[in-house]
Amino acid sequence: MPRITEAEIADIIVDYLNEKTSGQASIKELVREIPNRVSLSAEDLAQSLTRPNEAVWEQQVRNITSHKKSPGNAIYEGRLVAIEGGLALPGREVAA
């Protein structure tokens, strides 16, 4: 099984946030939820070389915010918004 892509993780996050009344979640919550929604490969589960306390796929969750100025990124494309400590759907950045 190939590694999951940042775009695939973003799709999972968008789907999850659409299920939530608030339309937002912390990174910690997303890291807990994503493995319930997708089968992660051994490569995904490998320890990150640049972030030794997390798996490669967890780093990709955080990379959505880090890569927000890159074309193809879910934030750049307007599908997600970075909020303090997490991600939200556009227009849902402020807690209800």
C-alpha positions as CSV (number, residue, x, y, z in Angstrom):
1,M,0.0,0.0,0.0
2,P,1.5,3.4,-1.0
3,R,1.9,6.3,1.5
4,I,-1.1,8.5,2.0
5,T,-0.7,12.0,0.5
6,E,-1.2,15.3,2.1
7,A,-4.1,15.9,-0.3
8,E,-5.8,12.7,0.8
9,I,-5.4,13.6,4.5
10,A,-6.9,17.0,3.7
11,D,-9.9,15.3,2.1
12,I,-10.4,13.2,5.2
13,I,-10.2,16.3,7.4
14,V,-12.7,18.2,5.2
15,D,-15.1,15.3,5.5
16,Y,-14.7,15.0,9.2
17,L,-15.2,18.8,9.8
18,N,-18.3,18.7,7.7
19,E,-19.7,16.2,10.2
20,K,-19.0,18.5,13.1
21,T,-21.4,21.2,14.2
22,S,-18.5,23.5,14.9
23,G,-16.7,22.8,11.6
24,Q,-13.4,22.8,13.3
25,A,-11.0,20.5,15.2
26,S,-7.6,20.7,16.9
27,I,-4.6,18.9,15.4
28,K,-4.7,16.6,18.3
29,E,-8.3,15.6,17.6
30,L,-7.6,15.1,13.9
31,V,-4.6,12.9,14.7
32,R,-6.9,10.8,16.9
33,E,-9.6,10.6,14.3
34,I,-7.8,10.0,11.0
35,P,-6.7,6.4,11.7
36,N,-10.4,5.6,12.3
37,R,-11.1,6.7,8.7
38,V,-8.3,5.3,6.6
39,S,-5.9,2.3,6.5
40,L,-2.4,3.7,7.0
41,S,0.5,1.9,5.5
42,A,3.7,0.8,7.2
43,E,5.4,3.8,5.5
44,D,2.7,6.1,6.9
45,L,3.3,4.7,10.4
46,A,7.1,5.0,10.3
47,Q,8.7,7.6,12.5
48,S,9.2,11.0,10.9
49,L,12.9,11.8,10.3
50,T,12.3,15.5,11.0
51,R,9.8,15.2,13.8
52,P,11.0,12.2,16.0
53,N,7.9,12.2,18.2
54,E,5.4,11.5,15.5
55,A,4.7,9.2,12.5
56,V,5.1,10.4,8.9
57,W,1.3,10.7,8.4
58,E,1.0,12.9,11.6
59,Q,3.6,15.2,10.1
60,Q,1.5,15.5,7.0
61,V,-1.5,16.7,9.0
62,R,0.7,19.5,10.4
63,N,2.1,20.1,6.9
64,I,-1.3,21.3,5.7
65,T,-0.8,24.4,7.8
66,S,3.0,24.6,7.0
67,H,2.4,24.4,3.3
68,K,-0.5,26.9,3.2
69,K,1.1,29.1,0.6
70,S,1.6,26.2,-1.9
71,P,-0.7,25.6,-4.8
72,G,-2.6,22.4,-4.3
73,N,-2.7,22.8,-0.5
74,A,-6.2,22.7,1.0
75,I,-5.7,26.0,2.8
76,Y,-4.3,27.7,-0.3
77,E,-7.2,26.3,-2.3
78,G,-9.7,27.7,0.2
79,R,-11.0,24.3,1.4
80,L,-9.6,24.6,5.0
81,V,-8.5,27.5,7.3
82,A,-5.8,27.4,9.8
83,I,-7.0,28.3,13.3
84,E,-5.1,28.4,16.6
85,G,-4.0,24.8,17.2
86,G,-6.1,23.3,14.4
87,L,-8.1,23.5,11.2
88,A,-11.6,24.7,10.3
89,L,-13.8,24.9,7.3
90,P,-14.0,28.3,5.7
91,G,-16.5,30.6,7.5
92,R,-16.3,28.4,10.6
93,E,-13.1,29.8,12.1
94,V,-14.9,31.5,15.0
95,A,-16.3,29.2,17.6
96,A,-20.1,29.2,17.6
